[in-house]
Amino acid sequence: MKSIPINPDLPPDFFCTPNDERDPDEIEAWWGVPFIESELGGPYFVRCLDGGAWDRPTLHACCDSLDEAIKAAEDLSQACERSKQRAEPHRA
């Protein structure tokens, strides 16, 4: 299983860019890849760029512990891998 990124170095404007305007390399690197963000020990937010929101990664879980967040992110990662029909952003 792939490791889950924790507090990754994300592209500029990652949380405010419409999915259909994202760079193809950004889509390739981050589409369907769950990651965890936290400041100073919690809470831990599990997010994924998956089309759940049109302009930012979807918030999938808010956890009290890192272990809980990793489990949630691993479960999400497995679901993304099982779903071969990811709804990548439509490009005009």
C-alpha positions as CSV (number, residue, x, y, z in Angstrom):
1,M,0.0,0.0,0.0
2,K,1.2,3.5,-0.8
3,S,2.1,5.7,2.1
4,I,-0.3,8.5,2.9
5,P,1.1,12.0,2.5
6,I,1.0,14.0,5.8
7,N,1.1,17.8,5.6
8,P,2.3,17.6,1.9
9,D,3.8,20.4,0.0
10,L,0.8,21.2,-2.2
11,P,0.8,23.3,-5.4
12,P,0.0,27.0,-5.1
13,D,-3.8,27.8,-4.9
14,F,-4.5,24.1,-4.4
15,F,-7.6,24.9,-2.3
16,C,-9.1,27.5,-4.6
17,T,-8.5,26.3,-8.2
18,P,-11.4,25.0,-10.3
19,N,-10.7,21.4,-11.1
20,D,-11.1,22.0,-14.8
21,E,-8.4,24.7,-14.7
22,R,-5.8,22.6,-12.9
23,D,-2.5,21.7,-14.6
24,P,-2.5,18.2,-16.1
25,D,0.6,17.4,-14.0
26,E,-1.3,18.4,-10.9
27,I,-4.2,16.2,-11.8
28,E,-1.9,13.3,-12.4
29,A,-0.1,13.8,-9.1
30,W,-3.0,14.5,-6.8
31,W,-6.3,13.1,-8.3
32,G,-7.6,10.4,-6.1
33,V,-4.7,10.7,-3.6
34,P,-5.8,11.1,0.0
35,F,-3.7,13.2,2.2
36,I,-3.7,14.3,5.8
37,E,-3.3,17.9,7.1
38,S,-2.8,18.9,10.7
39,E,-1.4,21.7,12.8
40,L,0.3,21.0,16.2
41,G,-1.2,17.6,16.9
42,G,-4.7,17.8,15.7
43,P,-7.3,17.7,14.6
44,Y,-6.3,15.7,11.5
45,F,-8.1,16.4,8.3
46,V,-8.3,13.7,5.6
47,R,-8.7,15.3,2.1
48,C,-8.7,14.2,-1.5
49,L,-8.8,15.9,-4.8
50,D,-11.6,13.7,-6.2
51,G,-14.3,16.0,-7.7
52,G,-16.4,16.1,-4.6
53,A,-15.9,19.9,-4.7
54,W,-15.4,21.8,-7.9
55,D,-12.6,24.0,-6.7
56,R,-10.8,22.3,-3.9
57,P,-10.0,18.9,-2.4
58,T,-12.9,17.2,-0.7
59,L,-12.8,16.9,3.1
60,H,-13.5,13.3,3.9
61,A,-12.8,13.0,7.6
62,C,-11.8,15.0,10.7
63,C,-10.0,12.8,13.2
64,D,-8.8,13.2,16.7
65,S,-5.6,11.1,16.3
66,L,-3.1,10.6,13.6
67,D,-3.7,6.8,13.7
68,E,-7.4,7.3,13.1
69,A,-6.6,9.7,10.2
70,I,-4.2,7.3,8.6
71,K,-6.8,4.5,8.8
72,A,-9.5,6.8,7.2
73,A,-7.0,7.8,4.5
74,E,-6.0,4.2,3.8
75,D,-9.6,3.2,3.5
76,L,-10.3,6.1,1.1
77,S,-7.2,5.2,-0.9
78,Q,-8.4,1.6,-1.3
79,A,-11.8,2.9,-2.4
80,C,-10.2,5.2,-5.0
81,E,-8.1,2.3,-6.3
82,R,-11.1,0.0,-6.5
83,S,-13.0,2.6,-8.4
84,K,-11.4,2.6,-11.9
85,Q,-14.0,5.2,-13.0
86,R,-12.7,8.2,-11.2
87,A,-14.6,11.3,-12.2
88,E,-11.7,13.3,-13.5
89,P,-12.5,16.9,-14.3
90,H,-14.0,17.5,-17.7
91,R,-11.9,19.6,-20.0
92,A,-13.6,21.7,-22.5
